[in-house]
Amino acid sequence: MSDHVAFTSVIKQAYKSSLKQGETSRRGPYWWTDDIAEGRAKCIAARRELTWQRRRAVDSRGTAMASEVYRTQKKELCKLIKTTKRKFCQEFCHELDNDVWTGAYRTVLKKIHCRAP
């Protein structure tokens, strides 16, 4: 019995050591900021509160108020995302205007899936 346990622990240790260490390669969108993350957290909290109020269904005023809070949080989040995307797009275009052959050029090529000459 102890040989089995020892063998299993050696296999588990070998498996864990063979796994890739470090950070994952997945990154968020280029326009994602801490403000957007905070706004998203508020929006999710408001949506959960609305869902809780609807399931409870005791007070229609509470449901209406939670619905209004969620609607305003969602509008603010969408507005914040739009302005941030617009800002990053303007910065990108400005960088492209200043120097065509920098990172902006590589980004464009990556988006159209071509190799640089």
DSSP file (Angstrom, degrees, kcal/mol; ACC not computed):
  #  RESIDUE AA STRUCTURE BP1 BP2  ACC     N-H-->O    O-->H-N    N-H-->O    O-->H-N    TCO  KAPPA ALPHA  PHI   PSI    X-CA   Y-CA   Z-CA
    1    1 A M     >        0   0    0      0, 0.0     4,-1.8     0, 0.0     5,-0.1   0.000 360.0 360.0 360.0 -40.8    0.0    0.0    0.0
    2    2 A S  H  >  +     0   0    0      1,-0.2     4,-2.4     2,-0.2     5,-0.2   0.822 360.0  56.8 -70.5 -29.4    2.8    2.5    0.8
    3    3 A D  H  > S+     0   0    0      2,-0.2     4,-2.6     1,-0.2    -1,-0.2   0.896 106.5  50.7 -65.0 -38.7    4.5    1.7   -2.5
    4    4 A H  H  > S+     0   0    0      2,-0.2     4,-2.4     1,-0.2    -2,-0.2   0.920 111.5  46.5 -63.6 -44.7    1.4    2.7   -4.3
    5    5 A V  H  X S+     0   0    0     -4,-1.8     4,-2.2     2,-0.2    -2,-0.2   0.901 113.6  48.7 -65.4 -42.4    1.1    6.0   -2.4
    6    6 A A  H  X S+     0   0    0     -4,-2.4     4,-2.0     2,-0.2    -2,-0.2   0.908 111.9  49.1 -65.1 -41.9    4.8    6.8   -2.9
    7    7 A F  H  X S+     0   0    0     -4,-2.6     4,-2.2     1,-0.2    -2,-0.2   0.909 111.1  50.1 -63.8 -42.2    4.5    6.0   -6.7
    8    8 A T  H  X S+     0   0    0     -4,-2.4     4,-2.5     1,-0.2    -2,-0.2   0.899 110.0  49.9 -63.3 -41.8    1.4    8.2   -7.0
    9    9 A S  H  X S+     0   0    0     -4,-2.2     4,-2.3     2,-0.2    -1,-0.2   0.874 110.2  50.8 -67.2 -35.8    3.1   11.1   -5.2
   10   10 A V  H  X S+     0   0    0     -4,-2.0     4,-2.3     2,-0.2    -2,-0.2   0.910 111.3  48.3 -65.9 -41.8    6.1   10.8   -7.5
   11   11 A I  H  X S+     0   0    0     -4,-2.2     4,-2.4     2,-0.2    -2,-0.2   0.921 112.1  49.0 -64.1 -44.4    3.9   10.9  -10.6
   12   12 A K  H  X S+     0   0    0     -4,-2.5     4,-2.5     1,-0.2    -2,-0.2   0.907 111.6  49.5 -62.0 -42.0    2.0   13.9   -9.3
   13   13 A Q  H  X S+     0   0    0     -4,-2.3     4,-2.1     2,-0.2    -1,-0.2   0.900 111.3  48.9 -65.1 -40.5    5.2   15.7   -8.5
   14   14 A A  H  X S+     0   0    0     -4,-2.3     4,-1.4     2,-0.2    -2,-0.2   0.897 111.6  50.1 -65.1 -40.1    6.5   15.0  -12.0
   15   15 A Y  H  X S+     0   0    0     -4,-2.4     4,-0.8     1,-0.2     3,-0.3   0.936 111.4  47.2 -63.5 -46.8    3.3   16.2  -13.6
   16   16 A K  H  < S+     0   0    0     -4,-2.5     3,-0.5     1,-0.2    -1,-0.2   0.866 111.5  50.9 -64.7 -36.2    3.3   19.5  -11.6
   17   17 A S  H  < S+     0   0    0     -4,-2.1    -1,-0.2     1,-0.2    -2,-0.2   0.773 106.8  55.1 -73.5 -23.5    7.0   20.1  -12.5
   18   18 A S  H  < S+     0   0    0     -4,-1.4    -1,-0.2    -3,-0.3    -2,-0.2   0.664  88.2 100.3 -82.2 -15.4    6.3   19.5  -16.2
   19   19 A L  S  < S-     0   0    0     -4,-0.8     2,-0.2    -3,-0.5    -3,-0.0  -0.312  89.2 -92.7 -68.4 153.5    3.5   22.1  -16.3
   20   20 A K        -     0   0    0      1,-0.0     2,-0.3     2,-0.0    -1,-0.1  -0.478  43.4-148.0 -67.1 131.5    4.3   25.6  -17.7
   21   21 A Q        +     0   0    0     -2,-0.2     2,-0.2    -4,-0.1    -1,-0.0  -0.681  51.1  28.4 -99.5 155.0    5.3   28.0  -14.9
   22   22 A G  S    S-     0   0    0     -2,-0.3     2,-0.1     2,-0.0    -2,-0.0  -0.533  96.9 -13.3 101.4-163.9    4.7   31.7  -14.8
   23   23 A E        -     0   0    0     -2,-0.2     2,-0.1     1,-0.1    -2,-0.0  -0.325  64.8-112.6 -76.9 155.9    2.1   34.0  -16.2
   24   24 A T        -     0   0    0      2,-0.1    -1,-0.1     1,-0.1    -3,-0.0  -0.471  20.8-124.5 -81.3 161.4   -0.5   33.0  -18.8
   25   25 A S  S    S+     0   0    0     -2,-0.1     2,-0.4     2,-0.1    -1,-0.1   0.539  76.4 111.4 -85.0  -5.7   -0.3   34.6  -22.2
   26   26 A R        -     0   0    0      1,-0.0     2,-0.3     0, 0.0    -2,-0.1  -0.553  46.1-177.9 -74.7 125.4   -3.8   35.8  -22.1
   27   27 A R        -     0   0    0     -2,-0.4     3,-0.1     1,-0.1    -2,-0.1  -0.834  24.9-112.9-118.0 159.2   -4.0   39.6  -21.9
   28   28 A G        -     0   0    0     -2,-0.3    -1,-0.1     1,-0.2     0, 0.0  -0.242  53.7 -66.3 -79.4 175.9   -7.0   41.9  -21.6
   29   29 A P    >   -     0   0    0      0, 0.0     3,-1.6     0, 0.0    -1,-0.2  -0.254  46.4-115.3 -61.6 153.1   -8.0   44.3  -24.3
   30   30 A Y  T 3  S+     0   0    0      1,-0.3    -2,-0.1    -3,-0.1     0, 0.0   0.763 114.8  51.8 -62.1 -25.7   -5.6   47.2  -25.0
   31   31 A W  T 3  S+     0   0    0      2,-0.1    -1,-0.3     5,-0.0     2,-0.3   0.449  79.6 119.8 -93.2  -0.5   -8.2   49.7  -23.8
   32   32 A W    <   +     0   0    0     -3,-1.6     2,-0.3     4,-0.1    -4,-0.1  -0.491  38.5 172.5 -71.9 128.9   -8.9   48.1  -20.4
   33   33 A T     >  -     0   0    0     -2,-0.3     4,-2.0     1,-0.1     5,-0.1  -0.775  47.9-103.4-128.1 172.6   -8.1   50.3  -17.5
   34   34 A D  H  > S+     0   0    0     -2,-0.3     4,-2.3     1,-0.2     5,-0.2   0.848 120.5  56.9 -66.1 -34.0   -8.5   50.2  -13.7
   35   35 A D  H  > S+     0   0    0      2,-0.2     4,-2.6     1,-0.2    -1,-0.2   0.906 107.5  47.4 -63.6 -41.2  -11.4   52.7  -14.0
   36   36 A I  H  > S+     0   0    0      2,-0.2     4,-2.7     1,-0.2    -2,-0.2   0.904 110.6  51.9 -67.0 -40.4  -13.2   50.4  -16.4
   37   37 A A  H  X S+     0   0    0     -4,-2.0     4,-2.1     2,-0.2    -2,-0.2   0.906 111.5  47.1 -62.0 -40.7  -12.6   47.4  -14.0
   38   38 A E  H  X S+     0   0    0     -4,-2.3     4,-2.1     2,-0.2    -2,-0.2   0.920 112.8  48.7 -66.2 -43.7  -14.0   49.4  -11.1
   39   39 A G  H  X S+     0   0    0     -4,-2.6     4,-2.3     1,-0.2    -2,-0.2   0.880 110.7  51.3 -62.9 -38.3  -17.0   50.5  -13.2
   40   40 A R  H  X S+     0   0    0     -4,-2.7     4,-2.6     2,-0.2    -1,-0.2   0.905 108.0  51.8 -65.7 -41.0  -17.6   46.9  -14.3
   41   41 A A  H  X S+     0   0    0     -4,-2.1     4,-2.2     1,-0.2    -2,-0.2   0.909 111.0  47.9 -62.2 -41.5  -17.5   45.7  -10.7
   42   42 A K  H  X S+     0   0    0     -4,-2.1     4,-2.3     2,-0.2    -1,-0.2   0.901 111.8  50.4 -64.1 -40.6  -20.1   48.3   -9.7
   43   43 A C  H  X S+     0   0    0     -4,-2.3     4,-2.3     2,-0.2    -2,-0.2   0.908 110.9  48.2 -65.3 -42.4  -22.3   47.3  -12.7
   44   44 A I  H  X S+     0   0    0     -4,-2.6     4,-2.4     2,-0.2    -1,-0.2   0.901 111.0  51.1 -65.1 -40.6  -22.1   43.6  -11.8
   45   45 A A  H  X S+     0   0    0     -4,-2.2     4,-2.1    -5,-0.2    -2,-0.2   0.907 110.9  48.6 -62.9 -40.9  -23.0   44.4   -8.2
   46   46 A A  H  X S+     0   0    0     -4,-2.3     4,-2.3     2,-0.2    24,-0.2   0.891 110.8  50.8 -66.4 -39.0  -26.0   46.5   -9.3
   47   47 A R  H  X S+     0   0    0     -4,-2.3     4,-2.5     2,-0.2    -2,-0.2   0.901 110.3  49.3 -65.4 -40.1  -27.1   43.6  -11.6
   48   48 A R  H  X S+     0   0    0     -4,-2.4     4,-2.5     2,-0.2    -2,-0.2   0.893 110.3  50.8 -65.5 -39.1  -26.8   41.1   -8.8
   49   49 A E  H  X S+     0   0    0     -4,-2.1     4,-2.5     2,-0.2    -2,-0.2   0.913 110.5  49.5 -63.8 -42.2  -28.8   43.4   -6.5
   50   50 A L  H  X S+     0   0    0     -4,-2.3     4,-2.5    16,-0.2    -2,-0.2   0.920 111.0  49.2 -62.8 -43.8  -31.5   43.8   -9.2
   51   51 A T  H  X S+     0   0    0     -4,-2.5     4,-2.2     1,-0.2    -2,-0.2   0.911 111.5  49.4 -61.7 -42.1  -31.7   40.0   -9.6
   52   52 A W  H  X S+     0   0    0     -4,-2.5     4,-2.1     1,-0.2    -2,-0.2   0.911 111.2  49.4 -63.4 -42.4  -32.0   39.5   -5.9
   53   53 A Q  H  X S+     0   0    0     -4,-2.5     4,-2.8     1,-0.2     5,-0.3   0.894 110.7  50.2 -64.1 -40.2  -34.8   42.1   -5.7
   54   54 A R  H  < S+     0   0    0     -4,-2.5    -1,-0.2     2,-0.2    -2,-0.2   0.898 111.9  47.0 -67.1 -39.1  -36.7   40.5   -8.5
   55   55 A R  H  < S+     0   0    0     -4,-2.2    -1,-0.2    -5,-0.2    -2,-0.2   0.867 113.8  48.2 -68.9 -35.0  -36.4   37.0   -6.9
   56   56 A R  H  < S+     0   0    0     -4,-2.1    -2,-0.2    -5,-0.2    -1,-0.2   0.930  80.6 178.7 -70.1 -45.8  -37.5   38.4   -3.6
   57   57 A A     <  +     0   0    0     -4,-2.8     3,-0.1    -5,-0.2    -3,-0.1   0.743  39.8 116.8  51.0  33.4  -40.4   40.3   -5.3
   58   58 A V  S    S+     0   0    0     -5,-0.3     2,-0.6     1,-0.3    -1,-0.1   0.859  73.5  36.1 -91.7 -44.2  -41.7   41.7   -2.0
   59   59 A D     >  -     0   0    0     -6,-0.2     4,-1.5     1,-0.1    -1,-0.3  -0.935  58.5-168.4-118.7 114.0  -41.2   45.4   -2.7
   60   60 A S  H  > S+     0   0    0     -2,-0.6     4,-2.4     1,-0.2     5,-0.2   0.802  91.0  58.2 -71.0 -27.6  -41.9   46.7   -6.2
   61   61 A R  H  > S+     0   0    0      2,-0.2     4,-2.6     1,-0.2    -1,-0.2   0.902 105.1  50.5 -66.5 -39.8  -40.2   50.1   -5.3
   62   62 A G  H  > S+     0   0    0      2,-0.2     4,-2.4     1,-0.2    -2,-0.2   0.885 111.4  48.2 -63.8 -38.8  -37.0   48.3   -4.3
   63   63 A T  H  X S+     0   0    0     -4,-1.5     4,-2.3     2,-0.2    -2,-0.2   0.908 112.4  48.3 -67.2 -42.1  -37.1   46.5   -7.7
   64   64 A A  H  X S+     0   0    0     -4,-2.4     4,-2.1     2,-0.2    -2,-0.2   0.906 113.5  47.0 -65.3 -41.1  -37.7   49.7   -9.6
   65   65 A M  H  X S+     0   0    0     -4,-2.6     4,-2.4     2,-0.2    -2,-0.2   0.910 112.7  48.8 -67.5 -41.5  -34.9   51.5   -7.7
   66   66 A A  H  X S+     0   0    0     -4,-2.4     4,-2.3     1,-0.2   -16,-0.2   0.872 110.5  52.5 -65.0 -36.1  -32.5   48.6   -8.2
   67   67 A S  H  X S+     0   0    0     -4,-2.3     4,-2.3     2,-0.2    -2,-0.2   0.903 110.1  47.6 -65.3 -41.3  -33.4   48.6  -11.9
   68   68 A E  H  X S+     0   0    0     -4,-2.1     4,-2.3     2,-0.2    -2,-0.2   0.902 111.3  50.5 -66.8 -41.5  -32.7   52.3  -12.2
   69   69 A V  H  X S+     0   0    0     -4,-2.4     4,-2.4     2,-0.2    -2,-0.2   0.923 112.1  47.7 -61.8 -44.1  -29.4   51.9  -10.4
   70   70 A Y  H  X S+     0   0    0     -4,-2.3     4,-2.6   -24,-0.2    -2,-0.2   0.914 110.6  51.7 -63.2 -43.1  -28.3   49.1  -12.7
   71   71 A R  H  X S+     0   0    0     -4,-2.3     4,-2.1     1,-0.2    -1,-0.2   0.910 112.3  45.3 -61.6 -42.8  -29.4   51.0  -15.8
   72   72 A T  H  X S+     0   0    0     -4,-2.3     4,-2.5     2,-0.2    -1,-0.2   0.900 112.8  50.6 -69.3 -39.5  -27.3   54.1  -14.8
   73   73 A Q  H  X S+     0   0    0     -4,-2.4     4,-2.3     1,-0.2    -2,-0.2   0.906 111.4  48.8 -62.9 -40.8  -24.3   51.9  -13.9
   74   74 A K  H  X S+     0   0    0     -4,-2.6     4,-2.5     2,-0.2    -2,-0.2   0.899 111.3  49.4 -67.3 -40.2  -24.5   50.2  -17.2
   75   75 A K  H  X S+     0   0    0     -4,-2.1     4,-2.6     2,-0.2    -2,-0.2   0.918 111.4  49.4 -63.6 -42.9  -24.7   53.5  -19.1
   76   76 A E  H  X S+     0   0    0     -4,-2.5     4,-2.5     2,-0.2    -2,-0.2   0.905 111.3  49.6 -62.7 -41.0  -21.8   54.9  -17.3
   77   77 A L  H  X S+     0   0    0     -4,-2.3     4,-2.4     2,-0.2    -2,-0.2   0.929 111.9  47.4 -64.5 -44.9  -19.7   51.8  -18.0
   78   78 A C  H  X S+     0   0    0     -4,-2.5     4,-2.4     1,-0.2    -2,-0.2   0.910 112.9  49.2 -63.1 -41.6  -20.6   51.9  -21.7
   79   79 A K  H  X S+     0   0    0     -4,-2.6     4,-2.5     2,-0.2     5,-0.2   0.914 111.1  49.7 -63.0 -43.1  -19.7   55.6  -21.8
   80   80 A L  H  X S+     0   0    0     -4,-2.5     4,-2.2     1,-0.2    -2,-0.2   0.897 111.3  48.9 -63.6 -41.3  -16.4   55.0  -20.1
   81   81 A I  H  X S+     0   0    0     -4,-2.4     4,-2.6     2,-0.2     5,-0.2   0.917 111.5  49.9 -64.6 -43.1  -15.5   52.2  -22.5
   82   82 A K  H  X S+     0   0    0     -4,-2.4     4,-2.5     1,-0.2    -2,-0.2   0.928 112.4  46.1 -62.4 -45.0  -16.4   54.3  -25.5
   83   83 A T  H  X S+     0   0    0     -4,-2.5     4,-2.3     1,-0.2    -1,-0.2   0.890 113.6  49.3 -66.9 -37.3  -14.3   57.3  -24.3
   84   84 A T  H  X S+     0   0    0     -4,-2.2     4,-2.5    -5,-0.2    -2,-0.2   0.919 112.1  47.9 -67.6 -42.3  -11.4   55.1  -23.4
   85   85 A K  H  X S+     0   0    0     -4,-2.6     4,-2.4     1,-0.2    -2,-0.2   0.915 112.1  50.1 -62.6 -42.0  -11.5   53.3  -26.8
   86   86 A R  H  X S+     0   0    0     -4,-2.5     4,-2.4    -5,-0.2    -2,-0.2   0.910 110.7  49.9 -62.5 -42.0  -11.7   56.7  -28.6
   87   87 A K  H  X S+     0   0    0     -4,-2.3     4,-2.4     1,-0.2    -2,-0.2   0.929 112.3  46.4 -63.0 -46.0   -8.7   58.0  -26.6
   88   88 A F  H  X S+     0   0    0     -4,-2.5     4,-2.3     1,-0.2    -1,-0.2   0.866 111.6  52.3 -65.9 -35.4   -6.6   54.9  -27.4
   89   89 A C  H  X S+     0   0    0     -4,-2.4     4,-2.5     2,-0.2    -1,-0.2   0.912 109.9  48.5 -65.9 -41.9   -7.6   55.1  -31.1
   90   90 A Q  H  X S+     0   0    0     -4,-2.4     4,-2.4     2,-0.2    -2,-0.2   0.907 111.8  49.1 -64.6 -41.3   -6.6   58.8  -31.2
   91   91 A E  H  X S+     0   0    0     -4,-2.4     4,-2.5     2,-0.2    -2,-0.2   0.900 111.2  50.6 -62.7 -40.3   -3.2   58.0  -29.6
   92   92 A F  H  X S+     0   0    0     -4,-2.3     4,-2.3     2,-0.2    -2,-0.2   0.923 111.6  46.7 -63.5 -45.1   -2.7   55.2  -32.0
   93   93 A C  H  X S+     0   0    0     -4,-2.5     4,-2.3     2,-0.2    -2,-0.2   0.885 111.9  51.4 -65.5 -37.9   -3.4   57.4  -35.0
   94   94 A H  H  X S+     0   0    0     -4,-2.4     4,-2.1     2,-0.2    -2,-0.2   0.915 110.6  48.2 -64.5 -42.5   -1.2   60.1  -33.6
   95   95 A E  H  X S+     0   0    0     -4,-2.5     4,-2.3     1,-0.2    -2,-0.2   0.889 111.6  50.6 -63.6 -39.0    1.6   57.6  -33.2
   96   96 A L  H  < S+     0   0    0     -4,-2.3    -2,-0.2     1,-0.2    -1,-0.2   0.872 109.8  50.3 -67.3 -37.2    1.0   56.4  -36.7
   97   97 A D  H  < S+     0   0    0     -4,-2.3     3,-0.2     1,-0.2    -2,-0.2   0.884 112.7  47.0 -67.1 -38.0    1.2   59.9  -38.0
   98   98 A N  H  < S+     0   0    0     -4,-2.1     2,-0.3     1,-0.3    -2,-0.2   0.931 132.9   3.3 -71.4 -46.4    4.5   60.6  -36.2
   99   99 A D    ><  -     0   0    0     -4,-2.3     3,-1.0    -5,-0.2     5,-0.3  -0.883  58.6-168.4-148.1 109.9    6.3   57.5  -37.2
  100  100 A V  T 3  S+     0   0    0     -2,-0.3     5,-0.3     1,-0.2    -1,-0.1   0.805  83.7  57.9 -68.5 -31.1    4.8   54.9  -39.6
  101  101 A W  T 3  S+     0   0    0      4,-0.1    -1,-0.2     3,-0.1    -5,-0.1   0.152  89.0  87.0 -94.7  20.6    7.4   52.2  -39.0
  102  102 A T  S X> S-     0   0    0     -3,-1.0     4,-1.4    -7,-0.2     3,-0.7   0.055 105.0 -53.0 -96.2-150.0    7.1   51.8  -35.2
  103  103 A G  H 3> S+     0   0    0      1,-0.2     4,-2.3     2,-0.2     5,-0.2   0.766 129.9  64.3 -61.7 -27.9    4.7   49.6  -33.1
  104  104 A A  H 3> S+     0   0    0     -5,-0.3     4,-2.3     2,-0.2    -1,-0.2   0.906 101.4  50.6 -63.8 -40.2    1.7   51.0  -34.9
  105  105 A Y  H <> S+     0   0    0     -3,-0.7     4,-2.3    -5,-0.3    -1,-0.2   0.920 110.9  48.5 -62.3 -44.3    2.8   49.5  -38.2
  106  106 A R  H  X S+     0   0    0     -4,-1.4     4,-2.3     1,-0.2    -1,-0.2   0.885 109.9  52.6 -63.7 -38.4    3.4   46.1  -36.5
  107  107 A T  H  X S+     0   0    0     -4,-2.3     4,-2.0     2,-0.2    -2,-0.2   0.915 109.2  48.8 -64.0 -43.0   -0.1   46.3  -34.9
  108  108 A V  H  X S+     0   0    0     -4,-2.3     4,-1.7     1,-0.2    -2,-0.2   0.925 112.3  48.4 -63.0 -44.3   -1.7   47.0  -38.3
  109  109 A L  H  <>S+     0   0    0     -4,-2.3     5,-2.3     1,-0.2     4,-0.5   0.876 109.7  52.6 -63.9 -36.7    0.1   44.1  -39.8
  110  110 A K  H ><5S+     0   0    0     -4,-2.3     3,-0.6     1,-0.2    -1,-0.2   0.885 107.9  51.7 -65.2 -37.8   -0.8   41.8  -37.0
  111  111 A K  H 3<5S+     0   0    0     -4,-2.0    -1,-0.2     1,-0.2    -2,-0.2   0.842 114.9  40.7 -69.7 -33.0   -4.5   42.7  -37.4
  112  112 A I  T 3<5S-     0   0    0     -4,-1.7    -1,-0.2    -5,-0.1    -2,-0.2   0.379 111.2-123.0 -96.3   4.8   -4.4   41.9  -41.2
  113  113 A H  T < 5 +     0   0    0     -3,-0.6     2,-0.3    -4,-0.5    -3,-0.2   0.897  62.6 136.5  58.2  49.0   -2.3   38.8  -40.6
  114  114 A C      < -     0   0    0     -5,-2.3     2,-0.3    -6,-0.1    -1,-0.2  -0.846  52.3-119.6-118.6 159.2    0.6   39.7  -42.8
  115  115 A R        -     0   0    0     -2,-0.3    -5,-0.0     1,-0.0    -9,-0.0  -0.740  31.5-109.4 -95.6 147.8    4.3   39.5  -42.3
  116  116 A A              0   0    0     -2,-0.3    -1,-0.0     1,-0.1   -10,-0.0  -0.460 360.0 360.0 -71.5 147.2    6.5   42.5  -42.4
  117  117 A P              0   0    0      0, 0.0    -1,-0.1     0, 0.0    -2,-0.0   0.505 360.0 360.0 -68.3 360.0    8.8   42.8  -45.4
